[in-house]
């Protein structure tokens, strides 16, 4: 007699449906990565008669593939592994881009600060969302508030690197939207907490 599958079957690591789902994801994820790599390599070879820019794509796709494999099945421990992989892969991708463009110094001078700030922000989000017991709305308010700060720092760094004026219109828009969302999420979180108390 066939028993209907439940959500618990898909989320319990030891269950057969869960293992099948993870296996299917890994096959699909690997297939997509190979399709992108082969397609880019084919186009590059057709146009340039050699592998040039497609090697940069290959490194980026491999980095994303490794992060995806580390992240699934999703658990806090695997989230930590995925972040470690991402932290190691980001500078590696930048280094490859610098080598193949012949502009190692320029690439690092432009991208180093945004990369470091972005990685620190992601680590903070992982810690707050996975290892704290804050109200979800407080977590969301933290995320959008810090996203606004990250946007300011990255914009300032990029504008300084390319020699343009700062702040620009997009900076005002991003910061304003982050502040509005922060206040909204905080308000909802406070209302939810007062109702539950």
C-alpha positions as CSV (number, residue, x, y, z in Angstrom):
1,X,0.0,0.0,0.0
2,X,1.5,3.3,-1.1
3,X,1.8,5.9,1.7
4,X,1.7,9.6,0.8
5,X,4.9,11.5,1.2
6,X,5.0,14.2,3.9
7,X,7.1,17.3,4.4
8,X,8.9,15.5,7.2
9,X,10.0,12.8,4.8
10,X,11.7,15.5,2.6
11,X,13.4,17.3,5.5
12,X,14.6,14.3,7.6
13,X,18.2,13.6,6.7
14,X,17.9,9.8,7.2
15,X,14.8,9.4,5.2
16,X,14.9,7.8,1.7
17,X,13.0,10.7,0.0
18,X,15.3,13.2,1.6
19,X,18.4,11.4,0.3
20,X,16.8,11.1,-3.2
21,X,16.0,14.9,-3.2
22,X,19.6,15.7,-2.2
23,X,20.9,13.3,-4.9
24,X,18.7,14.9,-7.5
25,X,19.8,18.4,-6.5
26,X,23.5,17.4,-6.8
27,X,22.9,15.8,-10.3
28,X,21.0,18.9,-11.5
29,X,23.5,21.3,-10.0
30,X,26.4,19.5,-11.6
31,X,24.6,19.3,-14.9
32,X,23.8,23.0,-15.0
33,X,27.5,23.8,-14.2
34,X,28.7,21.5,-17.0
35,X,26.2,23.1,-19.4
36,X,27.4,26.6,-18.6
37,X,31.1,25.6,-18.8
38,X,30.7,23.7,-22.1
39,X,28.5,26.5,-23.7
40,X,31.0,29.2,-22.7
41,X,34.0,27.2,-23.8
42,X,32.4,26.4,-27.2
43,X,31.5,30.0,-27.9
44,X,35.0,31.2,-26.8
45,X,36.7,28.6,-29.0
46,X,34.5,29.5,-32.0
47,X,35.2,33.2,-31.7
48,X,38.8,33.3,-30.5
49,X,40.1,29.8,-31.6
50,X,41.3,29.4,-28.0
51,X,40.1,29.5,-24.4
52,X,40.3,33.1,-23.1
53,X,37.5,34.7,-21.2
54,X,35.7,31.4,-20.7
55,X,38.4,30.3,-18.2
56,X,37.2,33.1,-15.9
57,X,33.6,31.8,-16.2
58,X,34.9,28.3,-15.5
59,X,36.5,29.4,-12.2
60,X,33.4,31.3,-11.2
61,X,31.1,28.4,-12.0
62,X,33.3,25.9,-10.2
63,X,33.3,28.1,-7.1
64,X,29.5,28.3,-7.2
65,X,29.2,24.6,-7.7
66,X,31.4,23.9,-4.7
67,X,29.3,26.3,-2.5
68,X,26.1,24.6,-3.7
69,X,27.4,21.1,-2.9
70,X,28.6,22.2,0.5
71,X,25.2,23.9,1.3
72,X,22.9,20.9,0.5
73,X,21.6,19.1,2.5
74,X,21.0,22.3,4.5
75,X,22.1,22.2,8.1
76,X,24.0,24.7,10.2
77,X,27.2,22.8,10.0
78,X,27.0,22.6,6.2
79,X,26.2,26.4,6.1
80,X,29.5,27.0,7.9
81,X,31.3,24.8,5.3
82,X,29.6,26.6,2.4
83,X,30.7,30.0,3.9
84,X,34.3,28.8,4.3
85,X,34.3,27.6,0.6
86,X,32.8,30.9,-0.5
87,X,35.4,32.8,1.5
88,X,38.2,30.9,-0.1
89,X,36.7,31.0,-3.6
90,X,36.1,34.7,-3.8
91,X,39.8,35.8,-3.7
92,X,40.7,32.9,-6.0
93,X,38.2,34.1,-8.6
94,X,39.5,37.7,-8.3
95,X,43.1,36.4,-8.7
96,X,42.1,34.5,-11.9
97,X,40.3,37.5,-13.3
98,X,43.4,39.6,-12.6
99,X,45.8,37.1,-14.3
100,X,43.7,36.6,-17.4
101,X,43.0,40.3,-17.9
102,X,46.6,41.2,-17.2
103,X,45.4,43.8,-14.7
104,X,46.1,42.1,-11.3
105,X,46.8,45.3,-9.5
106,X,43.8,47.2,-10.9
107,X,41.4,44.3,-10.2
108,X,42.5,44.0,-6.6
109,X,42.5,47.8,-6.0
110,X,38.9,48.0,-7.2
111,X,37.5,44.8,-5.8
112,X,39.3,44.0,-2.6
113,X,37.3,46.3,-0.3
114,X,33.9,45.3,-1.7
115,X,34.9,41.6,-1.5
116,X,36.0,41.8,2.1
117,X,33.0,43.9,3.2
118,X,30.6,41.6,1.4
119,X,32.1,38.5,3.0
120,X,32.1,40.0,6.5
121,X,28.4,41.0,6.0
122,X,27.5,37.4,4.9
123,X,29.3,35.9,7.9
124,X,27.4,38.3,10.2
125,X,24.1,37.2,8.6
126,X,24.9,33.6,8.9
127,X,25.7,34.0,12.6
128,X,22.6,36.1,13.3
129,X,20.1,33.9,11.4
130,X,21.5,30.5,12.2
131,X,23.0,30.9,15.7
132,X,20.8,33.5,17.5
133,X,17.3,33.2,18.8
134,X,16.1,36.7,17.9
135,X,12.7,37.3,16.5
136,X,12.7,36.8,12.7
137,X,11.6,40.4,12.2
138,X,14.5,41.6,14.3
139,X,16.8,39.5,12.2
140,X,15.4,41.0,9.0
141,X,15.8,44.5,10.3
142,X,19.4,43.7,11.1
143,X,19.9,42.4,7.6
144,X,18.5,45.4,5.8
145,X,20.1,47.9,8.1
146,X,23.6,46.4,7.6
147,X,22.9,46.0,3.9
148,X,22.5,49.8,3.8
149,X,25.8,50.2,5.6
150,X,27.5,47.7,3.3
151,X,26.1,49.6,0.2
152,X,27.5,52.8,1.5
153,X,31.0,51.4,2.1
154,X,31.1,49.5,-1.2
155,X,29.8,52.5,-3.2
156,X,32.3,54.8,-1.5
157,X,35.1,52.4,-2.3
158,X,34.1,51.9,-5.9
159,X,33.6,55.7,-6.5
160,X,37.1,56.3,-5.0
161,X,38.6,53.6,-7.2
162,X,37.2,55.0,-10.4
163,X,37.5,58.6,-9.4
164,X,33.8,59.6,-9.6
165,X,31.8,61.8,-7.1
166,X,30.4,60.3,-4.0
167,X,27.7,60.0,-2.8
168,X,25.6,59.4,-5.9
169,X,21.8,59.1,-6.5
170,X,21.8,55.3,-6.2
171,X,23.6,55.7,-2.8
172,X,20.8,57.9,-1.4
173,X,18.1,55.5,-2.8
174,X,19.8,52.4,-1.3
175,X,20.3,54.0,2.1
176,X,16.8,55.4,2.2
177,X,15.2,52.1,1.3
178,X,17.3,50.3,3.9
179,X,16.3,52.7,6.6
180,X,12.6,52.5,5.7
181,X,12.7,48.7,5.7
182,X,14.6,48.6,8.9
183,X,12.0,50.7,10.7
184,X,9.2,48.6,9.2
185,X,10.7,45.3,10.3
186,X,11.5,46.6,13.7
187,X,7.9,47.8,14.2
188,X,6.5,44.4,13.1
189,X,8.9,42.6,15.4
190,X,8.0,44.8,18.4
191,X,4.2,44.3,17.8
192,X,4.7,40.5,17.5
193,X,6.7,40.4,20.7
194,X,4.1,42.5,22.6
195,X,1.3,40.3,21.4
196,X,3.1,37.1,22.5
197,X,4.0,38.5,26.0
